[in-house]
Amino acid sequence: MMARKSLENLCSKFEKIDLIGSFENAETSLEFIQLNSIELILLDIEMPGMSGLELMEKIPYLPQVIFTTGNKEYAYEAYEYDITDFLKKPISADRFEKAIHKVVDIKDRRNAVASSSAMHELYIKSDGRYIRIDYNDILYFENVGDYIKVVTTHGGYIFHDTMKALDKKIVNPRFLKVHRSYIVNMGKFLDIEDNSIVIEKKVIPVSRAYKGILLNGINLI
């Protein structure tokens, strides 16, 4: 109870946070999440009944999530869910502010991708040379260890980068990160299933964290 009230107090200090619900257990919060449009969840891992990690498994797709817990041993498991941040109790105002700035930055970047004008091309360094690739030719980007593979309509290229860095570099409304290992060209879909999309003959998984963004980005009738 005290930890929840402390978070409510911290939220009240930020104009960009509109706190629309606060719950003592996961079951009640799940019902609320399913009925409302949520952009951020401040989620305790250790709760009576269902844990925060178990709750994550039951949400159809996820908004940004900041985990809060008194046990730092949960940190690794928490980040497996592509969460925005992890706060260890007791939470200081400065650390909370840093987490909220991260939330706002991610939201602003997503908005920029949605509203920016499309760029026409990019250059990648592969095998010691810079290769020009037209955005219209790109099917998807795939993480392969310490490298990125870009698959186009006429072949594939591998270059050194990280998915996180690449996601920041591509400011183009046609390209969307749908999984920690994939960024796809939304104009190349052949099929969308519950948790995957098909581009050419490639079945690409769709993370629940990005499923809502994907569905909002297509002309669904």
N, C-alpha and C positions, 0 to 999 in steps of 0.2 A: 504493500500500500504506500509506504513512504517513498520508495523508489519511483513509483508511478506518479505520485504527486510532484516529486522533484522534476521529472521529465516534463510534466504539464507546465510547471513554472518556467523551465528553460524555454519551452516552445513559445510561451507568452511574450518573451523578450524579442522575438523575431517577427517583423511585419510580414515577411514572405511565407510564414507558416500559418496556415489556417487549420487549427486543430478541430476535427469534426467528430472525433470519437476517442474514448479511453476505456479500456476494458480490463477486468481482473483475470480473465481466463481466455484460452485460445478458442474454445467452442463459441463463445459469444462474439468474439472478434471476427471469426470466420463468417458467421452469418452476416455481420455488418459489411465485411469486405465484398461478399458476393452480391450485395444489394446496392453498393455505392461505387462511384468512380474514385479510386484512391491513387495518389501519385507517390506517396511515401508512407512506409510503415516503420515505426520505432518498436522493435520487437524484442522482448525478453526471451532468452532461450529456456530458462528454467521457470516453468509455470505449473500450477496444479492441473492434473489431468494430462492434457496434450501439451507437449513441449513446443517451443518455437520452431524447432527443426521439423517436427511432425506437422505443424501447421503449414510450413512452406510446401510440403508435399501435397497438401490438399487444395491449395489455391490454384485455380486453372491457369492463370498467368500472373506474373509478379510485377508490381511497381518497384520503385527503388526501395531498398530495405536497409535500415541501420539496426544491427543487432546490439543489444545491451545485455551484459551478463557480469556476474561477479567472479566467474571462472574463466580465466584466459585459455584454459585447455580446449575450449570450444572454438578457438579462433580459426584453426586450420579447416575444420569441418564447415564452419560458417562460410568461409570464402569459397568453398566448393559450389555455393549457390549464386555466385556472381553478385554478392551483396555490394552496396555502396561503401559501407564502413562498419567497423566493429568497435564498440565503446565498452571499456571495462569499468564497472562500478567501483568506487563512487565516481560519477561523471562530473568533471569540472566544467565551468561555463566556457572556458577557452577551448577545451577539447570538443565540446558540443558545437561551438561556433565553427570550428574547422570542419567538422562533419557536415554541417548545413551548407557551408560554402561549396563543399564537394557536390552535394546534391544539386545546388543551384547551377553549378558549372556543367554538370551532366545534362540537366534539363535545357540549359541555354544552347549547348552544342546540338542536342537533338532538334530543338526548334530551328536552329540555323540550317541544319541539313534539310529540314522540311520546307524551308522558305527560300533557300538560296537558289540562284540561277544555275542551271547545269553547266558544268565544264565539259569540254570536248575530248580531252586527252590527258594522259599521264606518261611519265617516263620512268622506267625502272632500270636499275643497274643489274645486269645479269651476264655472267661469263666475261666480265671486264668491259662491257660496253653498255651504253644507254639505249634502251629500246623504247620506241614510241608506240603506245597502245591507245587506240580510239576507245572511248568509253562504251560506244555502241557495240563493240566487239567482245566486251568482257562478260563472261557468264557468272563467275564467282571467284572469290579469294578464299584460300584454304590454309590454315595454319599447319605447318609440317615441321615440328620441332622448333629449331631456332630460325626457321625460314618461313617465307610465305610463297605459296604457289598461286599464280593467277592463271585461271583457265579461260581461254578465249574461244571464239568460233573457229579459229584456225590453228590452235595449238595451246601449249602451256609454257610458262616461264617460272623460274624459281629465283627469288631474291631475298636478301637478308633484311629482316624487319620483324617487328612484333605486331600481333593483332591489335593491341591497345594503341600503339603508335599509328598504325595504318588507319584505324577508325577515326582518329583525329585529323588525318591528312586528307581524307576523302570527304570533301564538302559537296555532296551531290545528292539530290533528292531521289535518284534512282537506286542508290546503293544503301543497303541496310544490313546491319549486323543482326543475324538471327540466332547466333550461337557463339560461344566463346571461340570457336575454331572456324567460323564461316562469316563472310560478308558477301551478300549476293546482289545481283542486278535484278531489281524487281520487274523489269521488262522482259525477263527471260524465263519466267515460270511456265511450266506446262501443267502443273498440278499442285494443289495444296491439300495435304491431309492433316489429321489432328496434330501430329507432332513432327511433321516433315514436309518438305517441298521437293518437287522434281524439276531439275534443269537439265535438258538433254536427257541422258540416261542416268544422271547422278541423283541419288536420293540424299538430301541434305537435312540433318536434324534441326528442329526449331526449339530453342530453349523457351521455357515458360516465361522467363524474364523479358523476352522480346516478342512473344506471340501477340500480345495486345497491340504493340506498335506496328507489327506486320499487318494485322487485320485492319487497323485504322488507315494503313497506307494503300489499300487496294480498293477498287470499285466493287464492293460487295453488295449484291442485290438479292 
